[in-house]
Amino acid sequence: MSRTSMSRRSLVRFAGAALFGATMLSSAAIAQETKELNLLYVTVEANVDSVKEAAARYEQETGVHINIDSYPQTQWRERLFVEIAAQSPHYDAWIIDVPEGALVANHSVDLLQFILDPSVVDESRLSPQTFIPRVIVQATYDPAKPWNPPMELQMPEYTWKGPVSMDTFKKMKEDGLGFYGIPFHPNVLVTAYRKDLFDDPKNKDAFKAKYGYDLAAPADWKQYVDVCSFFTKSINPDSPTEYGCTLMAKKHESLYCDWRTWLLSTGVFEIGTDMVPSFNTEKGVETTQFYKDLMDKYKVVPQAAKTWTWDEVATAFGSGLTALAMNYHRMQLDPEIVAKGGEVGFAPVPGERQADGSVTLAPHYGSYYLALNKYAGHQKDAYKFIEWLASPQVQVTFAKNQFHASRSDYYENPEVLGNHGEYWKPFAESLSHGNSRPRLTVFREYSETIQAEVSAALIGEKPVKQALDDAACRVIDLFEQAGYYDELGVDPYEKQPNCQ
């Protein structure tokens, strides 16, 4: 943590008293000048060093000190929900990871009250037109049913397709939607590949002779199998790497995110707006089988990948074991490989080739957003801080720390592109196609259900079809317990009769 916190007992006792005070603020208290604000943040996952530097500048500019408590992701989540359970006013603002969005929405401030107030908003700082459209929908919810629709691309098109403007927020208000945070530090899956090996004339000639087209980062899944086969030594004895590619196939959140990238690229949405699972369709089974086949049939991925998450993938690629890998950050090679001429290139994750020749790209992405605590007392001042922190003028100063910005103009800035531009261009392109996790109040339980059943298929405990059918039935049970079907008046067994 960046500073000493009060004990949990003291916090809860303080929370009860302060909550009452927050709801009965006197006019004198409202008029009192804000001297400091408290921010709950994650550590390296959202580049806390950039935020600490910015907080120091904000204090110089405004005189308002920002206390930052930062934790690794798991501990951050635990602290967040302790604060919410106590309805504590301690934190004025907090960063929210999208999977927690539906749970946290009704404990956060609807920012439309400030964004649509000309006396509060600074449009040059908010700069709606510079937001990457896909990130806006992540903080947009129906306050009555924040879990529906479950997939962001099932929301009204203007909330994710763009262009973004002040009219976007006005339309949200008219439609009864709430906007609960300012997008900040998105992540998206990007392909890393051994550029030095792809550029080698010997490899280029051998690949073209075998497959009939030029060696390059694969654009579709057929090319992916070809390229990964070419760089797998058991298939091509002349391969400079043992394996062509990697997966994040351990029973873990990384597997769930990997799996859904493959599904979405083939047009399979996990859940319908009726909250009935739709991933165990014929296409869903086919796509999941393909994911498994990369390890068991094509053998272009190490069997060890069934025990790997994003951390092991980075290690495997960095050590030179594979020619391609996918991850949510800029992958690097070990220094000794770089010293011998090793070089990394980056490209979007492949997708399914369509009949018209186009490719459907749907990389998994996640986004944080900066939100305000509903139970805190300095909401307008806290809004002004997060508006400033997330502004394009401030985000661009984070480029030296390889910050992931939520603004399109960031990725066009020469200062940004001058610092690993080979990564930022495909990263920005991928953000424009990305698909985020379902917007569920029971997301963690949902994800763990998918992880368990898909993992059972990967390690051979169940056929793929059975695993996905079992997952669908378990998800229906989960959603029934959450009350989703009663709320919507839906009978999930009409579409999933085998689950009765």
LUMKOLKOL-221506 format. One record per residue (C-alpha): chain; x, y, z. Coordinates in steps of 0.2 Angstrom, whole numbers, plus 5000, padded with zeros to 4 digits. Layout:
["A",[X,Y,Z]],
...
//
This chain:
["A",[5000,5000,5000]],
["A",[5006,5018,4997]],
["A",[5001,5024,5015]],
["A",[4995,5017,5032]],
["A",[4977,5012,5033]],
["A",[4965,5011,5048]],
["A",[4961,4995,5056]],
["A",[4946,4985,5049]],
["A",[4937,4987,5065]],
["A",[4940,5006,5065]],
["A",[4935,5007,5047]],
["A",[4918,4998,5050]],
["A",[4915,5009,5065]],
["A",[4919,5024,5056]],
["A",[4909,5019,5041]],
["A",[4893,5018,5050]],
["A",[4895,5035,5058]],
["A",[4902,5043,5042]],
["A",[4888,5035,5031]],
["A",[4875,5044,5042]],
["A",[4885,5060,5041]],
["A",[4886,5058,5023]],
["A",[4868,5057,5021]],
["A",[4864,5072,5032]],
["A",[4878,5084,5027]],
["A",[4875,5102,5033]],
["A",[4877,5116,5021]],
["A",[4893,5121,5031]],
["A",[4900,5104,5028]],
["A",[4896,5105,5009]],
["A",[4904,5122,5008]],
["A",[4920,5116,5016]],
["A",[4935,5115,5004]],
["A",[4942,5098,5000]],
["A",[4960,5096,5004]],
["A",[4962,5078,5000]],
["A",[4954,5063,4991]],
["A",[4957,5045,4994]],
["A",[4959,5033,4979]],
["A",[4958,5014,4979]],
["A",[4969,5007,4965]],
["A",[4977,4991,4958]],
["A",[4996,4990,4956]],
["A",[5006,4985,4941]],
["A",[4990,4978,4932]],
["A",[4984,4996,4929]],
["A",[5001,5005,4929]],
["A",[5000,5013,4946]],
["A",[5017,5022,4944]],
["A",[5009,5033,4931]],
["A",[4994,5037,4943]],
["A",[5006,5041,4957]],
["A",[5016,5054,4946]],
["A",[5000,5061,4940]],
["A",[4993,5063,4958]],
["A",[5008,5073,4962]],
["A",[5005,5085,4948]],
["A",[4987,5087,4952]],
["A",[4991,5092,4970]],
["A",[5003,5105,4962]],
["A",[4990,5112,4951]],
["A",[4975,5111,4963]],
["A",[4981,5110,4980]],
["A",[4971,5094,4983]],
["A",[4982,5079,4989]],
["A",[4977,5062,4982]],
["A",[4980,5047,4994]],
["A",[4982,5031,4984]],
["A",[4980,5014,4992]],
["A",[4986,5001,4979]],
["A",[4985,4983,4980]],
["A",[4988,4968,4968]],
["A",[4972,4963,4959]],
["A",[4966,4949,4971]],
["A",[4969,4960,4986]],
["A",[4961,4975,4978]],
["A",[4945,4966,4974]],
["A",[4944,4960,4993]],
["A",[4947,4978,4999]],
["A",[4934,4985,4987]],
["A",[4920,4973,4993]],
["A",[4924,4976,5011]],
["A",[4922,4994,5008]],
["A",[4905,4991,4999]],
["A",[4899,4980,5012]],
["A",[4902,4993,5025]],
["A",[4895,5007,5014]],
["A",[4911,5016,5019]],
["A",[4914,5034,5013]],
["A",[4933,5032,5015]],
["A",[4937,5031,4997]],
["A",[4931,5045,4986]],
["A",[4936,5036,4970]],
["A",[4941,5018,4965]],
["A",[4947,5009,4949]],
["A",[4935,4996,4943]],
["A",[4939,4980,4933]],
["A",[4925,4977,4921]],
["A",[4920,4959,4928]],
["A",[4915,4968,4944]],
["A",[4905,4982,4935]],
["A",[4888,4974,4937]],
["A",[4891,4971,4955]],
["A",[4898,4988,4959]],
["A",[4887,4999,4947]],
["A",[4874,5003,4961]],
["A",[4887,5007,4973]],
["A",[4895,5020,4962]],
["A",[4890,5037,4956]],
["A",[4881,5039,4940]],
["A",[4893,5051,4932]],
["A",[4879,5058,4920]],
["A",[4874,5070,4933]],
["A",[4891,5079,4931]],
["A",[4895,5075,4913]],
["A",[4878,5083,4908]],
["A",[4880,5098,4920]],
["A",[4889,5112,4910]],
["A",[4894,5120,4927]],
["A",[4904,5105,4931]],
["A",[4910,5096,4916]],
["A",[4926,5102,4907]],
["A",[4923,5095,4889]],
["A",[4941,5098,4884]],
["A",[4946,5086,4898]],
["A",[4932,5074,4896]],
["A",[4935,5074,4877]],
["A",[4922,5061,4872]],
["A",[4927,5061,4854]],
["A",[4944,5054,4858]],
["A",[4938,5039,4867]],
["A",[4940,5022,4859]],
["A",[4921,5018,4857]],
["A",[4923,5000,4863]],
["A",[4928,5006,4880]],
["A",[4913,5017,4884]],
["A",[4901,5003,4885]],
["A",[4911,4995,4899]],
["A",[4905,5008,4911]],
["A",[4887,5009,4904]],
["A",[4873,4999,4913]],
["A",[4854,4999,4916]],
["A",[4853,5003,4935]],
["A",[4838,4992,4937]],
["A",[4846,4977,4929]],
["A",[4865,4979,4927]],
["A",[4867,4961,4922]],
["A",[4856,4963,4907]],
["A",[4860,4962,4892]],
["A",[4875,4951,4897]],
["A",[4886,4955,4882]],
["A",[4892,4972,4878]],
["A",[4888,4971,4860]],
["A",[4870,4967,4864]],
["A",[4869,4985,4871]],
["A",[4862,4999,4860]],
["A",[4875,5001,4846]],
["A",[4879,5019,4851]],
["A",[4886,5013,4867]],
["A",[4900,5004,4859]],
["A",[4900,5007,4840]],
["A",[4903,5026,4841]],
["A",[4907,5039,4837]],
["A",[4907,5046,4855]],
["A",[4901,5063,4858]],
["A",[4892,5073,4871]],
["A",[4876,5067,4862]],
["A",[4881,5049,4867]],
["A",[4879,5054,4886]],
["A",[4863,5063,4882]],
["A",[4856,5048,4874]],
["A",[4861,5037,4888]],
["A",[4851,5048,4900]],
["A",[4836,5048,4889]],
["A",[4836,5029,4888]],
["A",[4837,5027,4907]],
["A",[4855,5020,4907]],
["A",[4869,5025,4919]],
["A",[4887,5029,4916]],
["A",[4897,5024,4931]],
["A",[4915,5027,4926]],
["A",[4928,5035,4915]],
["A",[4937,5022,4905]],
["A",[4955,5020,4910]],
["A",[4969,5008,4905]],
["A",[4962,4994,4894]],
["A",[4970,4978,4890]],
["A",[4968,4967,4874]],
["A",[4975,4951,4867]],
["A",[4989,4953,4854]],
["A",[5000,4941,4845]],
["A",[5018,4942,4847]],
["A",[5029,4933,4835]],
["A",[5048,4930,4831]],
["A",[5050,4944,4818]],
["A",[5069,4938,4816]],
["A",[5063,4921,4811]],
["A",[5049,4927,4800]],
["A",[5061,4938,4791]],
["A",[5074,4925,4788]],
["A",[5075,4922,4769]],
["A",[5078,4903,4772]],
["A",[5062,4902,4782]],
["A",[5052,4912,4770]],
["A",[5057,4902,4755]],
["A",[5054,4885,4764]],
["A",[5037,4891,4770]],
["A",[5031,4897,4753]],
["A",[5037,4881,4744]],
["A",[5027,4871,4757]],
["A",[5011,4881,4759]],
["A",[5010,4892,4743]],
["A",[5009,4909,4751]],
["A",[5021,4921,4760]],
["A",[5026,4918,4778]],
["A",[5019,4932,4789]],
["A",[5009,4933,4805]],
["A",[4994,4923,4803]],
["A",[4977,4932,4799]],
["A",[4965,4918,4800]],
["A",[4964,4901,4810]],
["A",[4970,4891,4794]],
["A",[4985,4901,4793]],
["A",[4988,4900,4811]],
["A",[4989,4881,4810]],
["A",[5000,4882,4795]],
["A",[5012,4894,4803]],
["A",[5013,4885,4820]],
["A",[5016,4869,4811]],
["A",[5030,4876,4801]],
["A",[5038,4882,4817]],
["A",[5035,4865,4827]],
["A",[5051,4854,4826]],
["A",[5041,4838,4827]],
["A",[5032,4843,4811]],
["A",[5047,4852,4803]],
["A",[5064,4846,4808]],
["A",[5072,4862,4802]],
["A",[5061,4873,4813]],
["A",[5072,4885,4824]],
["A",[5059,4883,4838]],
["A",[5052,4868,4847]],
["A",[5034,4873,4845]],
["A",[5024,4885,4834]],
["A",[5013,4893,4847]],
["A",[5006,4893,4865]],
["A",[4989,4893,4874]],
["A",[4984,4898,4891]],
["A",[4975,4882,4894]],
["A",[4976,4880,4913]],
["A",[4960,4879,4923]],
["A",[4961,4898,4927]],
["A",[4954,4915,4921]],
["A",[4966,4915,4907]],
["A",[4958,4899,4900]],
["A",[4941,4907,4900]],
["A",[4948,4922,4891]],
["A",[4957,4912,4878]],
["A",[4942,4901,4875]],
["A",[4930,4916,4872]],
["A",[4942,4924,4860]],
["A",[4941,4908,4849]],
["A",[4922,4907,4851]],
["A",[4918,4926,4847]],
["A",[4929,4925,4832]],
["A",[4918,4912,4825]],
["A",[4902,4921,4829]],
["A",[4897,4912,4845]],
["A",[4890,4923,4859]],
["A",[4891,4915,4876]],
["A",[4874,4921,4883]],
["A",[4859,4928,4874]],
["A",[4849,4943,4880]],
["A",[4837,4931,4888]],
["A",[4852,4925,4899]],
["A",[4851,4907,4892]],
["A",[4869,4900,4888]],
["A",[4872,4899,4869]],
["A",[4890,4892,4869]],
["A",[4886,4874,4867]],
["A",[4879,4875,4850]],
["A",[4886,4865,4835]],
["A",[4898,4880,4831]],
["A",[4903,4882,4849]],
["A",[4907,4864,4851]],
["A",[4917,4864,4834]],
["A",[4927,4879,4840]],
["A",[4931,4872,4857]],
["A",[4937,4856,4849]],
["A",[4948,4866,4837]],
["A",[4956,4874,4853]],
["A",[4959,4857,4860]],
["A",[4966,4850,4843]],
["A",[4979,4863,4843]],
["A",[4987,4853,4857]],
["A",[4981,4835,4854]],
["A",[4979,4834,4835]],
["A",[4990,4847,4827]],
["A",[5002,4846,4841]],
["A",[5008,4864,4838]],
["A",[5006,4869,4856]],
["A",[5015,4860,4870]],
["A",[5005,4849,4881]],
["A",[5012,4859,4896]],
["A",[5001,4873,4890]],
["A",[4987,4864,4899]],
["A",[4996,4870,4915]],
["A",[5000,4888,4909]],
["A",[4992,4905,4912]],
["A",[4997,4922,4905]],
["A",[5013,4921,4915]],
["A",[5020,4905,4909]],
["A",[5015,4910,4891]],
["A",[5027,4925,4893]],
["A",[5041,4914,4900]],
["A",[5039,4901,4886]],
["A",[5039,4914,4872]],
["A",[5053,4924,4880]],
["A",[5064,4909,4882]],
["A",[5063,4905,4863]],
["A",[5052,4889,4865]],
["A",[5039,4895,4853]],
["A",[5038,4906,4837]],
["A",[5021,4914,4842]],
["A",[5012,4918,4858]],
["A",[4997,4929,4863]],
["A",[4996,4940,4878]],
["A",[4989,4956,4886]],
["A",[5005,4966,4887]],
["A",[5021,4969,4876]],
["A",[5030,4952,4876]],
["A",[5049,4952,4876]],
["A",[5063,4940,4872]],
["A",[5076,4935,4885]],
["A",[5092,4946,4883]],
["A",[5103,4932,4877]],
["A",[5091,4929,4862]],
["A",[5090,4948,4858]],
["A",[5109,4948,4859]],
["A",[5109,4935,4845]],
["A",[5097,4945,4834]],
["A",[5081,4940,4841]],
["A",[5067,4952,4838]],
["A",[5048,4953,4842]],
["A",[5035,4958,4830]],
["A",[5016,4961,4834]],
["A",[5000,4958,4825]],
["A",[4981,4956,4829]],
["A",[4975,4939,4835]],
["A",[4969,4929,4820]],
["A",[4950,4926,4817]],
["A",[4938,4916,4806]],
["A",[4939,4919,4787]],
["A",[4923,4924,4780]],
["A",[4916,4919,4762]],
["A",[4919,4937,4756]],
["A",[4937,4935,4761]],
["A",[4936,4946,4776]],
["A",[4942,4940,4794]],
["A",[4931,4942,4809]],
["A",[4943,4948,4823]],
["A",[4937,4947,4841]],
["A",[4951,4947,4853]],
["A",[4947,4946,4872]],
["A",[4949,4963,4880]],
["A",[4947,4970,4897]],
["A",[4946,4988,4903]],
["A",[4947,4997,4920]],
["A",[4937,5013,4923]],
["A",[4938,5026,4936]],
["A",[4922,5027,4947]],
["A",[4916,5037,4962]],
["A",[4910,5029,4978]],
["A",[4892,5032,4981]],
["A",[4894,5033,4999]],
["A",[4908,5047,4999]],
["A",[4905,5065,5002]],
["A",[4916,5074,4990]],
["A",[4909,5068,4974]],
["A",[4910,5083,4963]],
["A",[4928,5086,4968]],
["A",[4932,5067,4965]],
["A",[4924,5069,4948]],
["A",[4935,5083,4943]],
["A",[4950,5073,4948]],
["A",[4946,5057,4938]],
["A",[4940,5068,4923]],
["A",[4958,5076,4924]],
["A",[4967,5060,4927]],
["A",[4958,5051,4912]],
["A",[4960,5066,4900]],
["A",[4970,5064,4884]],
["A",[4981,5078,4890]],
["A",[4986,5068,4905]],
["A",[4986,5051,4898]],
["A",[4998,5055,4885]],
["A",[5011,5059,4898]],
["A",[5011,5041,4904]],
["A",[5018,5035,4887]],
["A",[5035,5033,4895]],
["A",[5028,5020,4906]],
["A",[5020,5010,4892]],
["A",[5003,5015,4898]],
["A",[4987,5008,4890]],
["A",[4977,5023,4886]],
["A",[4958,5023,4883]],
["A",[4960,5037,4869]],
["A",[4962,5034,4851]],
["A",[4973,5050,4848]],
["A",[4986,5042,4861]],
["A",[4990,5029,4848]],
["A",[4993,5042,4834]],
["A",[5004,5053,4845]],
["A",[5022,5053,4839]],
["A",[5029,5053,4857]],
["A",[5019,5036,4860]],
["A",[5023,5028,4843]],
["A",[5042,5033,4846]],
["A",[5041,5021,4861]],
["A",[5038,5003,4854]],
["A",[5027,5009,4840]],
["A",[5028,4991,4833]],
["A",[5017,4986,4848]],
["A",[5005,5001,4849]],
["A",[4998,5000,4831]],
["A",[4991,4982,4832]],
["A",[4986,4985,4850]],
["A",[4975,5000,4845]],
["A",[4968,4990,4831]],
["A",[4964,4976,4842]],
["A",[4955,4987,4854]],
["A",[4943,4993,4840]],
["A",[4938,4974,4838]],
["A",[4939,4968,4856]],
["A",[4925,4959,4866]],
["A",[4924,4960,4885]],
["A",[4918,4948,4898]],
["A",[4899,4946,4902]],
["A",[4891,4959,4912]],
["A",[4886,4948,4927]],
["A",[4883,4950,4945]],
["A",[4889,4932,4947]],
["A",[4903,4934,4935]],
["A",[4916,4925,4945]],
["A",[4906,4910,4948]],
["A",[4901,4910,4930]],
["A",[4919,4911,4924]],
["A",[4924,4897,4936]],
["A",[4911,4886,4929]],
["A",[4917,4888,4911]],
["A",[4935,4885,4917]],
["A",[4931,4869,4925]],
["A",[4921,4861,4911]],
["A",[4932,4867,4897]],
["A",[4947,4861,4907]],
["A",[4939,4844,4909]],
["A",[4937,4843,4890]],
["A",[4955,4848,4887]],
["A",[4963,4835,4899]],
["A",[4951,4821,4892]],
["A",[4939,4819,4907]],
["A",[4924,4823,4896]],
["A",[4920,4825,4877]],
["A",[4919,4843,4872]],
["A",[4900,4842,4868]],
["A",[4897,4834,4886]],
["A",[4908,4847,4894]],
["A",[4899,4862,4886]],
["A",[4882,4855,4889]],
["A",[4886,4852,4907]],
["A",[4893,4870,4908]],
["A",[4877,4877,4901]],
["A",[4866,4867,4914]],
["A",[4877,4873,4928]],
["A",[4876,4891,4922]],
["A",[4857,4890,4921]],
["A",[4857,4884,4939]],
["A",[4868,4899,4944]],
["A",[4857,4911,4935]],
["A",[4842,4904,4942]],
["A",[4849,4906,4960]],
["A",[4854,4924,4955]],
["A",[4835,4927,4950]],
["A",[4839,4932,4932]],
["A",[4825,4921,4924]],
["A",[4812,4927,4937]],
["A",[4816,4945,4934]],
["A",[4815,4943,4915]],
["A",[4800,4930,4915]],
["A",[4811,4918,4905]],
["A",[4810,4899,4905]],
["A",[4828,4893,4901]],
["A",[4823,4875,4897]],
["A",[4814,4880,4882]],
["A",[4831,4882,4873]],
["A",[4841,4870,4885]],
["A",[4828,4856,4888]],
["A",[4842,4843,4892]],
["A",[4846,4854,4908]],
["A",[4829,4850,4916]],
//
